[in-house]
């Protein structure tokens, strides 16, 4: 009787490690640009004479097009070829980053950030779907997804760190100028390592109506959420925007049910645990991204930290995320994703709750560092476990779609969190200022309320995570290997 030869591990080869490093670099670029601009905002405002209202669009504009075009980007990768869409997105990302760095006015800078988000929406689902189709299901894929999740969690913290170093060093424009050279390396590596694909679908069969409805609905939804704290949640404009968004998305779902070649095959939601993992991601990210935003403002506006000191304050977070990602990836092979996801969300909630108790004259070592470290451990565990759970059991022809759904939930969560918690912080601060409370006390109280709400969202994420599918790696395989080195790099 012939002995069955097992398929060799791609991840054990040098080429496999290079492919994984390339795809993680793409994810890192996209994730880091959502947070790297934070510390540069005061310098940008001063140089380009931007109002506070227009300044928020440097963050919100990226999230707007990133989330709005994500579903389209993921399905295009599945139908038109993943390498083709990745190259297109990376090229757009590089050109828009260069435009942002050279921008001489607020309008050009915001426009460049919108284009950056669109490029990222093409890059990210292409890269994640390439990862899930390149590495076979089981040990290789679990290990690769663990590294991807760790890099994703790390990027949020590293973005703030790099933003501070670059802003106080060569200047805020280098927050954008660092991207094009990296994109050139990514493009070269993509053509070298990733095989070209035949187009899987003719444009005549492409669901144009679904693409228009989904993209317009997502754009309007994120725009309405971002603008709501400015114009008011109960304002007629906000109600009209959100109502219009849900109407467009409802029409999109009707279209998908009737279309023979839908942009979003609804059968994807029959994959066990996918929807619950996406919702967990959305709620958790709403709390975590907002924590970075408010803690950064607290350090700069209340404690008067310099940009580089603020950035360096997040160094323990990057280390914590890297450690947690490595441990979580190993635990998933033994316990499954659900316990890791629930525990990570609870630990992150505890860390953010600790941070919500920040005083006006706070100490980094006693009032911030313990909470930041706890949050970093939770963040690393959540990113790795959610990414693994949301991609478990996804067939190859729907890998880009699953990736786009996961990452759209992340961008929508970031936009929702910033909108909701900014409204809470602004309301509290405004009330205290009107009562003639000193500005540092008023700001701190507002940030504290927002961080408390963020911790409650993370508790909700832990509750939702109990409904996710408990995905495992192959029996008996541990998730060891290059994770710590790649994460630290």
N, C-alpha and C positions, 0 to 999 in steps of 0.2 A: 504494500500500500504506500502511495506517494505521500511524503511528508509535505504538508502545506507550508509554503514560504510566506512569512508575514511581510507586509509592505514596509519597506525601509522608512525610517523617520527622516523627513525633510529637515526638521529642526535640528537634527544631529549633525547636519552637513554645514560646511562653511557658507555655501550659497543660501541655505535656508535661514541661517542667522542674519545674513546680509539683507535678505528680503524682509525679515521681521523688523530689523533696524530701520529700513527704509520706510515701511508702512507706519511704524511708531513715530518716526520723524514727521511724517505728514500729519498724523493726529496731534502731535505735540505743537506743531506750528499753528494749527487751527485753534486748539484749546488755549494756547498761551496768549493769542491775540485778543481774547475776550477779557483778559485781566491786565495785560502789560501796560495799557494806556492809563490805568487808574491813577498812578502816582504822577504821571506827566500832566494831568489835567490843569493844575494851577499854572504851570509854565506855558501851556498852550493858550490858556485864556489870556494871559498877560501879553504874549507875543502877537496873537491874532485879534486881540480886543474882542473876544467872544463873550456873549451874555451867558449867564448860568443856564438859561433855557436852551440855547443852541449847543452849549457844552455837553449836555447830557446825551446829545445825539452821537457823540463819538463812541459812547458805549452802546446806546440803544440802537443806533443805525446798523451796527455790525450784527447785533442779535436779530434785528428785523429781517434783513435779507438772508442771514444764516438760517434762521428758523423757517422763513417763508419759502425758500427754494429747496429745502432739504429733501422733501419727498420727491420732488421732480428730479433732483440730482441722483438719488438712490435708484429710482426706477430707470432713469436714463443709463446708469451704469450697467444695470441688468440687461437692458435691451440693446444698447448701442455699443457696448464694449467698455469694460472697466478701465483698461489702460487709457483708452481714448478720452474718456470723461475725466480721469485723474490728471492727464496732461493738460487738458483744456482748463480745468479749475486751477491748477498750479500756476499756469501762465497768467491767468486773470489775477490771481492773488499777488503774484510778483509785480505785475504792472501797476495794480492799484496801490500796493505798498509804496512803490516808488513815487507815485502821484501824491500820496499822503505825506511823504517825507518832504516833497518839494512844494507842497501847498502854500500859497501866499495869502489865502483868504479862508474864512470859515466855511463858505459854501463849497469850495473845492475839497477841503479836508473832509467834510461830512460826506460829500459825494464819493470820495475815494474809500471811505469806510463802508459805505453801502456796497460798493463794488467788491471790496475785500470779503464781506459776508457772503456775497453771491459765489465768489470763487471758492470759499471754504465749504459752502453747501454742495459743490460739485466734488471737492477733494475728499471730504471725510467719509461719506458712505462708500465711495469707490475704494478707498484704502481699507476700510473695515471689511467690506465684502471680499476684497482680494485676500485678506488675512484668513477669513473663514473658509474660503474655497481652496486656498493654497495648502493649508495644514489639515491633515485628516482628522476626522472626529475622534475624540478620545484624548490620550495623553498629550499629543502635539498641539491640538487645538486648545485644550484647557490651559496649557502652558503659555501659548501665544496670546490668548485672550487675557490671561492674568497679567502678562507684561503690558499689553495694550491698556488695560484698566489702570494699572499702576502709573503708567506714563500720563494718562488722562487726568488722574487725580493730582499728580505732581505738577502738571502744567499750570494749574490755577495759582499755586503758591510760587512757583518759579517766575511766573509772569509779573507778579508784584515785586519780587526781588530784582529781576532784570530791569523792570521799569524804573526803580529807584536808582540803580547804578548808572543806567544810561542817561536818565534825565539830569542827574547832578554831574555826570561826567561830560561826554561829548554833546549832550543836549537832547531835548525831547524828540527831535526829528529822527534820531537814531533808533528810537522805538520802532520806527517803520523801516528805516534803511537796512536794518539787520536781516529783513526778510528776503529781498531779492537774491543775494548771493546764496542763501540756503536753498531757495527755490530752484536756482540753476543746478545745484548739486542734486536735488531731488529729481529734477527732470532727467539729468544724465543717468542717474542710477535707475530710474524707471525704465528707460529705453534699454539699459543693459540687463536688468534683472527680470523684468516682467515681459512675458511673451505677448505679442499682439494678438487680438482676437478678431474674428469675423463679426460683422454687425449681426446681431441676433434677430433684429426686427426691421422691417421696411418702415420708412417714415409714414407711408400711407396707412399702416396698421397702428401707428402710435396714437394713444388716447389724448388727442390735442384738447378736446373739451374738458376732460378730466384734469389735464395739466393746468389749464387756465383757471378752472374753478378751485382746485386745491391750492395753487400758488396765490391766487387773489384772496382766498379765504384765510390762509395762514398769514399773509402779509397784513391784511386788515385786522386780524385778531391780535397779532403782536403789536401793531401800531396803536390800536385802541387801548391795549393794556399799558403800553409805555406812556401814552398821553393822558391816561385817566387821572393820575395824581395831580397833573397840571390844571386840567379843565374841570376836574371833579368827577367822581364815580357816578354821581346821580345826574350829571348834566345830560341834556338832550343829545349833544354831540357824541358823548361816550356811549350812551344807550344805542344810538343809531349805528355807531361803528361796530360795537360788539354784536348787536342784533344782525347787522349786515354780514358780519364774518360768519356767525353761526348759520345764517341762511345760505350763504355760499357753500359752506362745508356740508350742509344737509343736501343741497343740490348735487354736490360732488358724490356723496354716498349713493344717491339715487342713480346717478350716471354710472357709477362703478357696478351696481347690481345689474344694469341692463347692457353694459358694454361687453362685447366678446373678447376684447383685448384691453382690460382695465389697467389704468395706471397703478391702482391699489387693489390687487385681488383680495377680496375680503376673506378668502380662505386662510390668509396668513394669520388671522386672529384665532384660528383653530389650533395653532401651534401652542402646546401646553405652556402656560406661564408667561408668554411673551407680553401680553397686555399688562399684566400685573407688574412685571419687571419695568416696563416703560413708565407706568404711573409712579412706581417707587422712585425711579430716576428723576422724574419731573418734580415731585414734592421735595425730595432730598436736596436737589440742586437749588431749588428756590431758597432753601435755608442756608446752604453752604456758600453760594456765590454772594449772597447778601451779607453774610458774616465778613467776608474779605472787604467788601465795599465799606461797611460802617466802621470796622476796626481800623481801616486805613485812614478814613476821615477823622476818627477819634485821635489817632496818633499825630496827624498833621495839624488839625484845627484846634485841638484842645491841649495836647501835650507839646505841640510845636516841634515835632521831630522833623529833621531834614528829609528830603526824598531818599537819600541813600541809607539813612538810619532806619527809616520806615521799611525799606526793602530788605535790609539785613535782618530786621526783626522777624521776618518770615523764614529765615534759614532753618530753624528747628522744625518748621512745618514741612519743608521739603524732605528733610531727613526722616521725619515721622511717617510721611506718606510712603516713602520708599520702603521702609521697614515693614509697615503694615501691609503693603501690596505683596511683598514676598511671603509673609506669613499667611495672608489670606489665600493666596494662590495654592499653597500647600494644603491648607485646611479644606479647601473646596473638594479636593480629590478624596478626602476622607469623610467629611461630614455633609458635603453638598453645599449649594449656594445659599439656601434659605437661612440656616443659622448664622452664617457669616454676614449676610445682608442685614438681618435683624439686629445682631450684636453691634455691627458697625454703625447703624443708624442710632442706636441707643447711646453708644459711646460718643458719637459726634454731637448728639443732643445735649449730653451732659457737659461736654466741653463748651458749646455755645452758650448754655445756661450760665456756666461759670463766668464767661465773658460778659454776659448781660449785667453783671454786678459791678462793672467798672466805675470807679470813683473819679471825681474831677481831677484830683492830684494823684493819678494812678502811678503805680510802679510796674515796670515791665516784668520783673522777676516774680512778683507775688500776685499781681492783678491780671496779667495777660498770659504769661508763658504756660502755666499749668493748663489753662483752658485751650490754648492753641495746640499744645501737644496732644491733649485728649482728642480734640477735633481732627487733628491730622491722622491719628490712628483710625478713627472712624471713617474719615474720607477715603483713605486708601482701601479699606475693606469694602466699602460700599461700591466704589468704582469697579473694582475687580469682580465682585460677585454679581452686580447688576449686568455688566457687560457679558459675563459668561452665561447667566440665566437667559438673557434676551436673545442670545445667538444659539442656544442649545436646540438641536433638532430642526434647525432651519435648513430646508433643501438648498442646494447650490444656486438654482435659478432664481431664488428669492433672497439671496444673501444681501444684495444691495438694498432691497426694500426694507428688510429687517434692520439693517444698519441705519438707514435714513429715519425710520420710526424711532429708534433709540436716541439718535442724536437730535432729532426734532424735539423730543420730549425734554432733552437737556436745555436746548436754547429757549424753548417756551417756558421752562421752569425758571431759567435765569431772568427772563424778561418779567415774568409774573412776580417773582420774589422781589426784584428791584422796585417794581411799581407799587406793590402792596406795602412792603416794609418802608419804602421811602415816604409813602403817605402817612404811615404811623409815626415815623420819626419827625417829619415836618410838622404834623399836627401838634404833637407834644411840645416840640421846641417853640413853635409859634405861640401856643397858649401860654407858656412860661415867659417868653419875651414880652408878650402883651401885659403880663402881670408884673413886669419890671424885674424879672429874675436876671442875674448876670448871664451874659452870653455863654461862657464856658459851662456853667451849670445847666443852662437850657439845652445846649447841644448834647451834653453827656446824657441827660435824662432822655432825650429823643433817641439817641443811639441805643441806650439801654433798653428802651421799650421795643425797638425794632429787633434787637438781638434776642430778646425774650420770645417774641413772636417767631423768629427764625428757629429757635430751639423747639417750639411747639410743632412746627412743620416737620422737623426731623423725627419727633416722636410719632407723628402721623405716618411718616415714611416707614418707620419700624413696624407699625400696625399693618400697613398695606403689604409689606414684605412677607408677612406670615401667610399671604395668599399666593405667593409665587411658587413656581415649580422648583423642586429641590434637585437641580441638575448636578451631576457628578462627572468626574473624569473617568477614564477606564479603570476598572477594578485593579487594585494593586499597584497603580502607578502614582508616584508622587510627583509633585510639580516642582522640581528642582531645576537648577541650570543657570542660565545667564540673566535671570530676572534682576537680582540686586545690582549687578554691574551696569545693565542697560538703564535701569531706573536712575541710578546715581549719575550716569552720564548725561 
